[in-house]
Amino acid sequence: MDILQTMQNRSAIAKKRFGQNFLRDESVVAQIIQSMPLTPHRIAEIGPGLGDLTKYLVDVKSVTAFEVDTDLCKHLQHQFADAIATNKLTLRCGDVLETWKSALLDEPYDLVANLPYYIATNIILKALADPACKNMLVMIQREVAEKFSAAPNERAFGALSVITQSVADVSIVLHVPPTAFEPAPKVDSAVLLIRKTANRKDEEFEEMLRSAFTQPRKTLYKNLTARYDGAVVTQAFETLELERTLRPHQLSTSDFHRLYALLQ
Ligand code: SAM
C-alpha cells in the first residue's frame, strides 16, 4: 500500500528493526526547531522518517538527510520534490553508518534529528569524533540522554559523561513522553543539546575511563589497579590528594584528565 495512503496510521507502516517511532506532537517539533543552535552550518538529519521534522528544517536551513528505509525514501523523494530540486534538501538513501567515514559531510554541519534509538549512542560518539560536526540537537532515550549530560556525583555519571563533556557543553533541553510518538515507544525520551568545543580523539583516555567505571560500586582505586601498576596509581592519588575510598562517579571531568596525565 502507498505510504501516502497510510499516513493516518503510522503504527501500520512503522518498522521496528529501524527504530521507527514517528513524532506526531507538533509542539515538540516546534520546541526542537526553537532550540536549534544559531549557526550558519548545514543541517544533517539522520532518519527523516515521514518528514515531520524535515519539513520545518528545510524552511530554515539547507539539509542533508539520511534514511535507511527504501519505502520511506521513495515517499520523501515525492513529498520533498521541490526542496530537492532547489537544493534545500539532499536525500541520501541507505544506512548512514555505512556511508559515514571520518566525516559525514564535507562541510561543517549541525546534527538535528529524532534518532533511531538502537544506534543513537553510536551515532553521537561518531559525531563527537567527526571534525565536520559542530553541534547536535538530538532526541534519544531519556535514560541515555542522562548518561551524556550527568554531572559528577549524579547516579548516571559515567564514562559517556566524561567522554562527551571533555569535548562539549551538554544539556537536556526537553523531556518528551511516549505519547508524543506513533507508535509510542516503551521508554521516555529527551532532547539533548551538545555544543562541541573540540573533537573526540583520545582512545587511550577512553580506555582508562572504561577501566575506571568497570565496576561503578567499587572504588576508583580498585578499578584502576586492575589495569595500571598499583604503585603508579598510588602515586597519582597522592599527587592529586584523592581519597582511595572515592567511587568513580565522584570525580570531575577535569580530575579524570589530571589523573590520566599522571598514569601515562
Ligand atoms: N524523524 C522522524 C520523526 O521524527 O518522526 C523519524 C524518527 S525515527 C525515531 C528514526 C528514523 O531513522 C526512521 O525513519 C528510520 O527508518 C531511520 N533509520 C534507522 N536506522 C537508520 C540508519 N542506519 N541509517 C539511516 N536512517 C536510519
Boltz pocket constraint, residues with backbone or C-beta under 6 A from the ligand:
constraints:
  - pocket:
      binder: B
      contacts: [[A, 17], [A, 18], [A, 19], [A, 20], [A, 21], [A, 22], [A, 23], [A, 24], [A, 46], [A, 47], [A, 48], [A, 49], [A, 50], [A, 51], [A, 52], [A, 53], [A, 66], [A, 67], [A, 68], [A, 69], [A, 72], [A, 94], [A, 95], [A, 96], [A, 97], [A, 113], [A, 114], [A, 115], [A, 116], [A, 117], [A, 119]]
      max_distance: 6.0
